[in-house]
Structures are given as C-alpha cells and as structure tokens.
Amino acid sequence: MVSSITQIATDAVDRSMVEAISKVGRALGIATVAEWVESEAVLDELKRIGVDYAQGYHLARPMPLAQLEG
C-alpha cells in the first residue's frame, strides 16, 4: 500500500483507496496511520481525507532510539 500513500496527491485511484480505508477505520472506531509521507502535498491530502496519524521523511527522519529516550 506504500504506493497508494506516495501518489495520493496525483493519482485519483490511490486517493480513493486511501479515503475508503480511512472511512472504514472511522466506522470501526480504529485510528488510521499513513506511512511513507514524503511531501507536503501528500500530507495535505491525508489531512483532507481525515487520516489520524502520519509518519515519514517529510515529518521526521529516522533516529536512534537512544535519542528518543528521555
């Protein structure tokens, strides 16, 4: 499903698939998480669709767990 996320800003079919999955998640009371968010355009579409969480290089680069510990 990676390609579905990365292309939602330019591909109507991929956007529709992500939107459908998001709607099913909401109907079931399950939060949705989009991975591979690599651009502002993709993030904007995810916000419009109503996806609950996002992760990817556009938001933050991977880092060692030691840096996350408090």
C-alpha positions as CSV (number, residue, x, y, z in Angstrom):
1,M,0.0,0.0,0.0
2,V,3.1,2.2,0.0
3,S,2.5,3.5,-3.5
4,S,-1.1,4.4,-2.5
5,I,0.2,6.9,0.0
6,T,3.0,8.3,-2.0
7,Q,0.8,9.1,-5.0
8,I,-2.4,10.4,-3.4
9,A,-1.7,14.0,-4.5
10,T,-1.5,13.0,-8.1
11,D,-3.4,9.7,-8.6
12,A,-7.2,9.7,-8.2
13,V,-7.4,5.9,-7.7
14,D,-4.8,5.9,-5.0
15,R,-6.5,8.8,-3.3
16,S,-9.8,6.9,-3.4
17,M,-8.3,3.8,-1.9
18,V,-6.8,5.7,1.0
19,E,-10.0,7.6,1.5
20,A,-12.0,4.3,1.6
21,I,-9.7,2.7,4.1
22,S,-9.9,5.8,6.3
23,K,-13.7,5.8,6.2
24,V,-13.8,2.1,7.1
25,G,-11.4,2.8,10.0
26,R,-13.6,5.6,11.3
27,A,-16.7,3.4,11.0
28,L,-15.0,0.7,13.1
29,G,-13.5,3.2,15.6
30,I,-10.0,2.4,14.5
31,A,-7.4,5.1,14.0
32,T,-5.6,5.1,10.7
33,V,-1.8,5.7,10.2
34,A,-0.3,6.7,6.9
35,E,3.3,5.7,6.4
36,W,5.7,7.0,3.7
37,V,4.6,10.6,3.9
38,E,7.3,12.3,1.9
39,S,5.9,15.6,0.8
40,E,3.7,18.5,1.9
41,A,1.2,17.7,-0.9
42,V,0.7,14.1,0.4
43,L,0.3,15.4,4.0
44,D,-2.3,18.0,2.9
45,E,-4.3,15.2,1.1
46,L,-4.1,13.0,4.2
47,K,-5.4,15.9,6.3
48,R,-8.3,16.4,3.9
49,I,-9.2,12.8,3.9
50,G,-9.1,12.6,7.7
51,V,-6.3,10.1,8.3
52,D,-5.5,10.2,12.0
53,Y,-1.7,9.8,12.1
54,A,1.2,10.1,9.6
55,Q,4.8,9.2,9.6
56,G,7.6,9.6,7.0
57,Y,10.6,11.5,5.9
58,H,8.6,14.7,5.3
59,L,7.8,14.8,9.1
60,A,10.9,13.4,10.6
61,R,14.0,11.3,9.7
62,P,14.6,8.0,11.5
63,M,16.8,8.4,14.5
64,P,18.4,6.1,17.1
65,L,16.2,5.1,19.9
66,A,18.7,6.5,22.4
67,Q,17.9,10.0,21.1
68,L,14.2,9.4,21.9
69,E,14.7,8.2,25.5
70,G,14.1,10.8,28.0
